[in-house]
Amino acid sequence: MHTILPRTLFLGLAAVYVLSPVTYAQRAGVEWGGLNQEVMELYRAGEYDRAVVVAQKALDLAEQNVGGDHPDVATSLNNLALLYRTQGDHTKAEPLFRRSLAIKEKALGPDHPDVAAILGNLALLYKAQGDYAKAKPLFERSLAILEKALGPDHRDVATGLNNLAAIYESQGDHGEAERLYRRSLAVREKVLGPDHRDVATSLNNLALLYRTQGDLAKAEPLFARSLAIREKALGPEHPDVALSLNNLALLYDNQGDYAKAEPLFVRSLAIREKALGPNHPDVATTMNNLAALYDIQGDYAKAEPLFVRSLAIREKALGPDHPDVGNSLDNLAVLYTHRGDYAKAEPLFRRSLAILEKAFGHDHPDVATCLNNLALLYDSQRDYAKAASLYRRSLEILEKALGPNHPNVATCLDNLAAVYRATGRRTDAAQLEQRAAKIRAIRR
C-alpha cells in the first residue's frame, strides 16, 4: 500500500510575535503610530497587499522623522518584514529583520526584550524555510533574554518556550517539545489563570503534538478544553473558536470518525467566513481541510470545488508563489491522483514543487511531501523507475531535516519498499520495511 505523506492542513499553532510591541506617538510622531495601528488591523483582516503599502509608508515616515538608526525605524522594519514573511517572500523579509535587529541591539542593548522579539521573528522565518540549524539558536537566545529580563514566569517567556518547543517538534524530538510545551502551559496558567485565551493556545499546541504522535486519546481532551475556554472567553463566533473547531475536527478525521469531523469543519468555515470575509486565507484553510475530508472518503464531487476555491483564495490573497498556494496545488493533485486523472495531477504537482523549492529551498520537508506525492502518481502508473527516484529524494530530505526516526521517514520508507517489491527487489524491500517498523515502534 502506498501512502501520501501528511498533507499540509494548516492547523494554526498560534500567533507568536505577530507584530512587535509598538509605543505610539514616540519621536517618529503621531501619524507614524496611526499608520502602525492600521498595519495591524489590515494584517488581522488578511489584507496583506494593502498592509505592505501602509507599512512601507510608516517606515519611510519614521526614517524621515528620526533617521535610519532609531528604534521606531526598527519597529517599522520588523512589521514590514513580518508582512513579507506572511506573503512567503522570505528574500525580502530576512534583510529587514536583520536590519531591525541591528538597530535595536545598538540602541537598547543585546539583552532587551525588543531584541528578543525580533530574534524570535527571524527564527520563525528560518523555521518556515526548514532551516532549523539557524532557527534554534535564535529561539534559545530570545528565550534566555526574556527569562533574564522578565523572570521565568512572564507571559512572554511562555511564548518563547512555545516557539522553541515547535522547533523540537519539527525535528521529531517530541520528548523535549512536550517538556517545553508543558512548561509554557504551566506559566500561562499560573500568570493568567486557567481560563485565559493564551492557556487555550498552549493546550491547543500540546494537543497538536500528541496528535502528531498518534496519541489521539491524550489530544482530544486538550482540544476540547481549549475550545471550551475560547468559547467562554471570546464568544462562539470568534475566529479562535473556529481554529479550535478545525483542530478538533482534524483529530476526528484522523480517527476515521468523519460523521463527527464534518459538522465541526462546517461550523469552523461558517465562523471564519462571517468574521473574516469569504476571501480570507483562514477561510481557505478550513475549506482545504473539509475538502481533504471528502477526498479521503472518495467523495470527489464535493472535494474538488472546495480545493479549487481554496486555491483561488490563496492565490488572490497571498500571490501565486506563496507556499500555501504550493500546498493547495499538491492537495488538489493528490485528489486527481486518487481519481486516476493523472494528466491533471502531474502539472499541479510540478507547479507545487517549483513553488515550494523556490520558497524554501530544495531540502524542506514540504518539498519532500510533494516529491513523495508525485512519486505516488508515477507509482500508480507503474512507472517504478521515476517513482523510486522521487521516493529516494524525498527520503533523503526527510532524514536530513527531521532526523532518521521521524514518522514521516517511516511512511516514505514503506512507499519505497512497495516499489522495490513490485520490481522484484524483495531483500531491499524487507530491509526498508524493518526499518520503518522500528521507527513506528519508538515510544514518543
Steps between C-alpha positions, in 0.01 A plus 500: 500500500636839403436793732502874450698693755286709736366785294539853625165566660589823677417429859607841625750466784411841643635841426839581649660843473244594236605864514762625738373732773457857381502803726298750303573867460865477593756706310379368166174681563128449545445438129756219510316343794173515312655335196632215715154451647358483148765243404391274786133532410567417135721207603228353718248543217728312261543802271872449465560696179339812649684443827836492317426838340410656836798337676738636236347847548549469877863400446564792266341740749704366791826528306409854398408607856765329714774375266597149401626368835211575736308219677177623336658428162587152625136446597383595151766278341383209716136556406573519128716189522219311674264585217747382237548178697125450515486540121778244465757753376786392725763666282354842578425420863840379621707817444227712660498283811879512515510879466227534764697273734823695453328832579329368813819335629697822453234728645368284785778251570521129416285388794187711445161326458448679165819332377359166614179563304686567176727199557183295533360638176821432309508148645142443383610598150777240504262242647257564214788437260580173677838636612479377858876534551464878463167528677576308818787714641299816431201362690730395783662844518158668487374283786813563710458877462135485598565283806781732617309821435152395606544199731408136441126549548426778251245449221761594237725225637212260443490613137874442467462151646222428252716607207796289604270203559375531142857465371555179697165371375596577140824307548314201643629549858156462651625443854673838522213666316252364753711620793515854360132510403406384850721763662346767275154381602592504871629860478186616324267327746692647794523855365176531308266250663359172366239659273714750308515490121880453511447187710269377224783559254743290706243222536447510124872471427556215745200321350647546153821336619309198631304487176827493304614209718177318430395522865146613427373398844726763660433760233119496502435634854758774451338613175160487670620708798667750267173535308296546819733774629485686171121479473465634856767769472437616144147397409383226262563696181866599554767392247700328778195284568499412131865395533421270791206350312728443202760320709250283686346410165841397369541269797169328425607488136816314608287257698288436193196645678389710206148542636644695797759687296281637220262719708794650689674593175174644368450710816862615493462605137178693572660691789803594296299613198279716724781645712772538237319516168478239223846565357719479812786245506359343819177429311711324237661293777178353634370458147816305416453276805134431426596415142763256627232334714282444193802389297597227747140372490515489120238774462694681229197695378484683835876521551611643165307832503615569857865435412463720191339786694758471779778522243341806336470682833864435582624606159307828526583573865860377514625508142564214255838403647405469867574166670135466600413513131757227441341284766151560358622391158647186656171419673300544179752287312464225761123503441550460125746217568243325719249546220741359243513827307878500464509751213348765727704403804853507362521869397354603838763295683769656280379854567468426872854365511639805319327739742615313810859464381514870417353601836681253727794361308547140393530342845174598673253242634216649291713441190545141614123463538441622146771269365346204682156580363630546146675165539164353598360617166776322305466202733129480415591502130758224559782730394713356778831651390368855535313415820802345670722795411253748652437288809876480560538875465206558734649257751839672491342839573286368783790322668713812481230747606306296756744233612517130415226395743219737405160341417504660154827320429323172579222584254749574222697182578185293462413670173845432356486142631175446312667607175790267567259212558319581177830486312626177659743657750357307793810504720536879468128539565515288814788707640307823448184353652693383806647845547157661464358260759777591747424870456131443565581295809682792663314634800456871445 
